[in-house]
Amino acid sequence: MIYVGVDHGTTAMRFAALFEGTHETAKLEILRTDAAVLSEEEIINTLEEKFGVGREKISLIAVTYSMGDRITAIEDIRKVEHRGVQSIEGAGQKTGGGSRVFDAIQNSGIPAVVIPGIHENSATDPRMNIFSHSTSPEKIGIAYHAFCKGFQDFVLSDISSNTVTLGVARGRIIGAIDACIFAPGLRHGPLDVRAIRDVDLGKKSANEAFTNTGVLKRAGYANLYELIDAAQRKELQALLALDTLALFAAMEIASIQVLLNDYGVRGEIFIEGSVAEISYVVEKIEHHLGVKSHVLDRWSAAIGCAEMARDIANGAKEILGLEVKIRF
């Protein structure tokens, strides 16, 4: 039997499988644009072929989808309404790939749960509820992967297309800062005064502003690979972009540490995401904060969700303070 986790990432769907009784992990990545043109049956067949098992051998799948802001607990996929979200409109890019994967799993007959995001109705620090949304579900997968490594108190910063930072105290999520609030990522970021004026003048939608406010746009590079190549050539704009990512991520991490202080802990620092693979940025963050960090790779969300599936299937009643509303 295996347990599967699904990471609904910005550009790709990542699947990780844990095999019962072993430490073996299998991985699969499908671009969201590619997933959008597959049939539901093709998606499930792809999982079976990649993981080398029939669907009847999958004990449980833990699914993340979009913002997860319609639910506050871990729910049976067959019982959630509207895929567990209030709306797919708003901040972010829509391709249809995530919806196709969600529906394929929901209709497959395989037992599955949906992981919520953290938002204004979540049982986290109520002071953070001034914002309607704090983090999407895949960040909870990353946090659970860190928790499974033996950490109870930590700050996790996921830096990729956007930057989101989350705090865990005594094994419970206490709050998070979403991408549209504070630190910019590669592509996304908060709206500054110029962006607000452009929206008010009808030059762009708020979502267009959000998805084009990251450091790539400001620095003039098309993608992360162009940015890294330019940084290796010591181009000033590229180095400034990386320095900007590191500075704001460090400030966001420090702000969550302030929240953890109120819970009597400080916690370790975890950095994850495509930018975490750039040692220059990690070293800058560590310099700003004066601490060493733990670096996780981009598979951590999918693996963490698979670890959730394993533990839920074995009777866990809560995950990082989130109630599990399905029993096995």
N, C-alpha and C positions, 0 to 999 in steps of 0.2 A: 504494500500500500504506500501511497505517496501523499504529500501535502503540498499544495500549490499556492503561491502568492502572486498577485498581479499588481504591477506598478503602472498607473495611468500617468505617464510622464508627459512633459510638454511636447516632445517630438516623437516619442516612441512608446510602445507598450512593452514592458519587460515582464517576463514570467520566470519564476524560480520554483523548482521542485525539490523537496526534501524527501529522501527515501527512508522509510521506517526501519529502525534498527541499524542504520549506518550513518556516517557523516557525509555521505555522498550528496552533492547538489548538482542539479542540471539547470541550464539557463537557456532562455529563448528571447530574442528581441525582434519585434515587428514594428516597422514605422507606422505611425498612426494613419498616414495617407495610404499605405499598403493595406492595412487592416480594413479600411473603409470600403475597399472593393472586393473583399473576400466574403463569401457566404458564411452564415453561422456554422454550417456543417464543416466547411473548409477550415475554419478557425479551430474547432474542436479536434478535427483530424490532424491538424498541424501539431497541436499539443500532444496528442497520442503518439505521433511519429517521433517527435523530438525527445519526449521523455520515455519512450519505449514501453508504454503500458496502455492498456485499454481504459476507457473512461470508468469502467466499473472498479478499477484499482485506485482511483483517486478518492481518498477519504473525505477531503474537504478543500475547497478553494476559498481564499480570502481576497476579496476584490476591492480595489479603490476606484472611484469614479469621480471625476471633476472635483467640485468643491465639497461634496458630501455635507451640505448645509441644511438638509431637510431632516436629518436624523442625528440623535445624540448618543446612541448606543450602537453596539455591533449587532446587526440584524440579519435574519434569514433573508436571502436574496429574493425568495418567492413572496415575501411579505412587504417589501419596501415599495413605496409609491414613487413614481417619476424618477426611478433609478437613484433615489436617495438625495436628490438635489431640488432646490427651490426653482431654479431655472438654469438653462445653459447659456443664457444671455449674460453679458457683463464683461468682466475682466478675464481675458484669455483667448486662445485661438481654438476654433472649432473646425474639425476635419471629418467627423463622423466615425473615426476609427475606434474611439473609446466606447461609443454607444454600441457599435457592432459587436465588440468583444463582450461588453456587459450582457447584451441580449443573448449572445451565443451561449454564455455560461448559464444564464437564467433559464434558458429553454433546453439545456442539455440533459437535465435530470441529475446532474452531479451535485451533491450537497455543496452549498456555497454560502458565505456570509459577506455582507457589505460593511466596510469600515467607514465610520463617520469622519467628517472634518471637525475642526474646533471652531466654534462660532458663538454668537451672542447667547445662545440657549444652552451652551455646554456647561458642565459642572466644574468649571475652572475658576481661577481668580476673577471675581465679578468686576473688578476694576478694569480688566481688559475688555469687558463687554461694551465699552464705549464704541468699539468697532464692530461692525456686523459680522465680520469674518476674520479669522486669525490664521488658519492654515488648512490646507487640503489633506485628504486622508493618507496620501503616500508618505507624507512627512511622519505620520504616526508609525508607518511601517519602518522607516529609518530609525526612529526613536526606539522601537521595540527591538530592533537588531542590536542597538547599543545596550539596551537593558539586558538582553540575553547574553551579552558579553560580561555581565556581572556588575553593571553600573546602576546605582539607584538615584544619584543626583548628578545632573549634567545639563549643559546647554548644547543644543545641536543647531548648527547653521548649515543650511543646504544652499549652495551657491552654484547656480547654473544659468538657465535663461532668466530666472528671477532669483531673488534672495529671500529666504524665509528662515526665521530663527525661532526655536521652540525651547521651553524650559521644563525640566522634570525634577521634582523634589520628592524624595522618599518613594520613588517608583510611581508617581502620579504626575500627569501633565497638568501644569498650573497656568500655562499661558503661552502665547506665541505672537509674533509680529509678522503680518502677511506682506506680500510683495508690493502691494500698492500703497504701503504706509511709510516705509522708511528706506532701507538700503536698496540701491539699484542692483540689477543683475546684468547679464549679458544683453538681454533684449528688453526686459520689462523693468518698470520702476514707477515711483510715485509721480504724480502730476505736479509740476512746479507752476509758478505764476504764468510763464509764457504758454505752457500747455493748457492751462485753464482758460486763458484768453483765446487761444486758437479754437478750443471747444465752443466757447461762447460765441465766437464769430462764425461758427459753422465750417471752419476749415478742416476739421477732423472730428470723429466721434471720440468720446472719452476712452473707449476701448482701443481705438487706433493710437491715441496718445500713450496709453499705458503700455501697449505692446511695442512701442518704438521710443522708449525713454531710457533704455539701458546704455551701457558704455559703448557697445558696438556702434550704435547710431551716432553718438557724440564723437567717437574716434574715427568713424568713416570706414570701418571694416565690415565685410559681409558676414563673417562667421568666426567662431572660436579659432579655427585652424589658421585663418588669415591673421588673426590677432596674435597668436602664438608665434607664427613665422616672423611677423614684424617685430615682436618683442625680442626674438633671438637675434635680429639684425640691429637691435638697440634703437629702433625708431621711437622718438620721444612720445608720439601720440599713443603708441601701443603700451609703452611703459606707464604712461599717465593713466591709461584705462585700467591696467592691472593694479596700480597703486590706489586708484579710486575704489575699485571693488574691495580691496583689502581694508582700506580705511573705514568704509561704511559698514562692512561686515563686522569688523572689530567693534565699532561703536554699537551696532545692534546686539552683538553678543554681550557687551558690557551692560547694556540696558536690561537684558534678561537676567544677568547676574544680580542686578539691583533687586529684581523681583524675587529671585531665589534667596537673597539675603533676608527678606521678610519671613521666609520659612526656615530660617536658621541654618541654611546650607549655602555653599558656593558652587560646588560641582565641577566636574571635569568639562573640557571643551571638545566637542566633536565637530568636524568639518566634513561635508559630503557634497557630492555633485561634480559636474564636469570641471568646474574651476578648481575643485579640491585636488585635481590631478596635476595642477601647476604648482610646483614646489615654491616658486617665487612668491606667489600669493599667500600660500600657507605660512611661509617664513615671515612675511610682512605682518600678517594677522598676529602671529605669535609674538613678534616684536612689539606691536602696539599694546597687546594685552599683558606682556611680560610672563607668559606661560607657554608650556608645550601643549600641543593638541593631539587628538587622535584623529586620523584621517580614514574615512570610509570610502569605498568605491561606489560607482553609480548603480551597482546591483543591490545595494543595502536595503532599499525600499521593498523590492520584490522578495528578497530573502527574509526580511523582517515580517512581511505578510505571510510567507510560508510558515515561519516560526509561530505566528499567531494561529494559523490554521491548525498546526500540530497541537498547540497547547489548548485551544478551544475544543478540538476533537477529543482531547484527553481530560476534559472537565473543567477548564479554567472558567471562572465566573466573572472575571474582570481582566482587562488589559490596560495597563497604565492608567487605571482609574476609570476606564470606560466599561460600562455594564455590558455583559454578553447576554443577549436575549434569546439565545438558542441553546438547547441542551442536547447532549448526546448520551 
